[in-house]
Amino acid sequence: MSRVAICFFGMNRCLSLTYRAIVENIYRTIAERHSVSVFGALMVPSSAFTNPRSKELAFTVEDNFEAILQPKNIARELFSVKRSFMLTEDEDFDYYLYVRPDLYYCTPFILDRYIALMEADPRPRVITPQWQKWSGLNDRIAFCNRAGALVFSKRFDALWAYVQETGEELHAEKLLLHTLIKGGAMFDAHLTEFALRVRANGMFKPEEYSECGSYLPTLEQWRNRL
C-alpha cells in the first residue's frame, strides 16, 4: 500500500462550501487504496483581504480548517507550498497530492493510473491538470513522486531566478513550468480530475476548460450537486 501525503496550501476562503467534495472526492477515494496523511500550511491574513480581480472585497478567511479536515500539522506562512512539504519531512511518503481548500473538487481522484506511470519511470515527476495552463502549467493541483515534490515545493525559492531569467512579471503558471524545467522534473502527463474555484463571498467561479479536450458539466450542474 502506497503512502500518500495530502498537502493543503493557499488560503481557506470557503471550506464550509468545499469540504464535502474534499472528503468525498479526495479523502475517501484515495483512502480506499492507499494510506493517507494530511498536512496543511495555509496563509491567514492579519486583517480582511481584498482581491479586485476575483471581486472579493474586505473578506476574512474561515477559521474551520483544523476542525473539519484535521491535518497533522498547521502553519500559516506566505510560502505555504514550500512549508507544506517541509511538514512532511519527518515521515517517508511515496507520493504527494497538493491541493487547495478553496476549490470544489468535481471528480474523484483516482491515483492508480498516475502511480503506475511513476513506478514505470521513477524520474522526478509532477502531474498537473490538463486545463487552464495559461502558457505554463496549472498550479492549483499537483500529484508528485517524492523527487517531483522536492522540485514542486521550491517555487518560492525560484521567484527571483524566474524574474531575472525571463525578464517577465511574476506569472503563476509560467513560474511553475520554469521551476520544473530548471529542476529537471518530468511534466508530460496531466491529471484528468478537475475543480471549480470558490471565492470568499461564496461565489463559484465559471471556469474555462478549453485545454481539457472533453465534455465537462456546466457550472450550474455542479452547483446543483451541493
Secondary structure as GFF3:
##gff-version 3
##sequence-region A 1 226
A	DSSP	beta_strand	3	11	.	.	.	ID=ss1
A	DSSP	alpha_helix	15	22	.	.	.	ID=ss2
A	DSSP	pi_helix	23	27	.	.	.	ID=ss3
A	DSSP	alpha_helix	28	31	.	.	.	ID=ss4
A	DSSP	beta_strand	35	43	.	.	.	ID=ss5
A	DSSP	beta_strand	49	51	.	.	.	ID=ss6
A	DSSP	three_ten_helix	52	54	.	.	.	ID=ss7
A	DSSP	beta_strand	56	59	.	.	.	ID=ss8
A	DSSP	alpha_helix	65	69	.	.	.	ID=ss9
A	DSSP	beta_strand	74	75	.	.	.	ID=ss10
A	DSSP	alpha_helix	80	86	.	.	.	ID=ss11
A	DSSP	beta_strand	95	99	.	.	.	ID=ss12
A	DSSP	beta_strand	103	105	.	.	.	ID=ss13
A	DSSP	alpha_helix	112	120	.	.	.	ID=ss14
A	DSSP	beta_strand	126	129	.	.	.	ID=ss15
A	DSSP	beta_strand	142	145	.	.	.	ID=ss16
A	DSSP	alpha_helix	146	152	.	.	.	ID=ss17
A	DSSP	alpha_helix	159	166	.	.	.	ID=ss18
A	DSSP	alpha_helix	172	183	.	.	.	ID=ss19
A	DSSP	beta_strand	190	191	.	.	.	ID=ss20
A	DSSP	beta_strand	195	197	.	.	.	ID=ss21
A	DSSP	alpha_helix	219	223	.	.	.	ID=ss22
###
